[in-house]
Amino acid sequence: MNVFALFASALLAVTASSVQASEALAEKNACLGCHSIAEKVVGPAFKDVADKYRGQKDAAAMLAAKVKKGGSGTWGTVPMPPNAKISDKDLKKVIAWILAQK
């Protein structure tokens, strides 16, 4: 196995681990009670959130503020309650994971 293939394999393993850790943080912080990755539940699917905000430079900061403070009107009439208990460190990982959905 050449060095590039070895590096690519290691990177995929780290990435898969990071994805699982971020999904676990979303579960731990009750995000998956109202959202799923691919289907609308109470709130929008994370893939739809990623599609809506893809390429917007301020998307991560805006979504973090919505999670912390709550919000309504962007995805319908059901308000999203605030989640002020999630740590900024965990929130940053969860938001990056959400925005990476395809």
PLY file of the C-alpha trace (Angstrom):
ply
format ascii 1.0
element vertex 102
property float x
property float y
property float z
element edge 101
property int vertex1
property int vertex2
end_header
0.00 0.00 0.00
1.47 3.35 -0.94
1.74 6.29 1.44
-1.18 8.14 -0.15
-3.53 5.17 0.21
-2.44 4.67 3.81
-3.04 8.36 4.57
-6.44 8.28 2.85
-7.48 5.21 4.88
-6.43 6.86 8.13
-8.25 10.07 7.20
-11.46 8.16 6.42
-11.27 6.37 9.76
-10.81 9.66 11.63
-13.61 11.30 9.65
-16.02 8.41 10.31
-15.17 8.59 14.00
-15.78 12.35 14.03
-19.12 11.92 12.30
-20.23 9.33 14.84
-19.08 11.55 17.71
-20.99 14.55 16.31
-24.15 12.50 15.81
-23.81 11.25 19.40
-23.56 14.88 20.58
-26.75 15.71 18.66
-28.47 12.76 20.33
-27.14 13.68 23.79
-28.38 17.25 23.43
-31.89 16.22 22.27
-31.52 17.50 18.69
-32.68 14.15 17.30
-35.94 14.38 19.22
-37.25 16.89 16.68
-34.87 16.45 13.72
-33.45 13.60 11.71
-30.70 13.52 9.15
-32.82 12.85 6.07
-36.51 13.32 6.94
-38.57 16.16 8.41
-39.82 15.25 11.88
-41.05 18.22 13.93
-38.24 20.35 12.57
-36.47 20.19 9.22
-34.14 17.37 8.22
-30.50 18.24 8.76
-29.79 17.62 5.07
-32.40 20.29 4.24
-30.77 22.72 6.68
-27.39 22.03 5.04
-28.87 22.58 1.57
-30.52 25.86 2.59
-27.37 27.35 4.12
-24.66 25.77 1.94
-22.12 28.39 0.92
-23.29 31.06 3.35
-20.31 32.31 5.32
-22.31 33.23 8.42
-24.43 30.04 8.48
-22.64 28.37 11.40
-22.88 31.44 13.64
-26.51 32.08 12.69
-27.52 28.46 13.35
-25.64 28.40 16.65
-27.57 31.50 17.76
-30.87 29.87 16.72
-30.07 26.72 18.68
-29.12 28.68 21.80
-32.01 31.17 21.64
-34.67 29.20 19.76
-36.53 30.51 16.78
-39.54 30.26 14.49
-40.77 31.17 11.06
-37.89 29.91 8.93
-39.23 26.35 8.53
-42.91 26.84 9.35
-45.00 27.79 12.34
-43.69 25.32 14.93
-41.14 27.16 17.09
-37.83 25.59 18.02
-37.28 25.90 21.77
-33.97 27.29 22.99
-31.20 24.87 23.87
-28.99 27.04 26.08
-27.55 24.01 27.89
-25.43 22.72 24.99
-21.81 23.81 25.40
-20.32 26.10 22.77
-17.71 23.42 22.00
-20.36 20.74 21.42
-22.60 23.14 19.51
-19.77 24.00 17.11
-19.24 20.29 16.35
-22.95 19.59 15.90
-23.46 22.60 13.61
-20.44 21.60 11.48
-21.85 18.07 11.24
-25.29 19.39 10.24
-23.84 21.69 7.58
-21.79 18.79 6.16
-24.92 16.72 5.36
-25.49 15.95 1.69
0 1
1 2
2 3
3 4
4 5
5 6
6 7
7 8
8 9
9 10
10 11
11 12
12 13
13 14
14 15
15 16
16 17
17 18
18 19
19 20
20 21
21 22
22 23
23 24
24 25
25 26
26 27
27 28
28 29
29 30
30 31
31 32
32 33
33 34
34 35
35 36
36 37
37 38
38 39
39 40
40 41
41 42
42 43
43 44
44 45
45 46
46 47
47 48
48 49
49 50
50 51
51 52
52 53
53 54
54 55
55 56
56 57
57 58
58 59
59 60
60 61
61 62
62 63
63 64
64 65
65 66
66 67
67 68
68 69
69 70
70 71
71 72
72 73
73 74
74 75
75 76
76 77
77 78
78 79
79 80
80 81
81 82
82 83
83 84
84 85
85 86
86 87
87 88
88 89
89 90
90 91
91 92
92 93
93 94
94 95
95 96
96 97
97 98
98 99
99 100
100 101
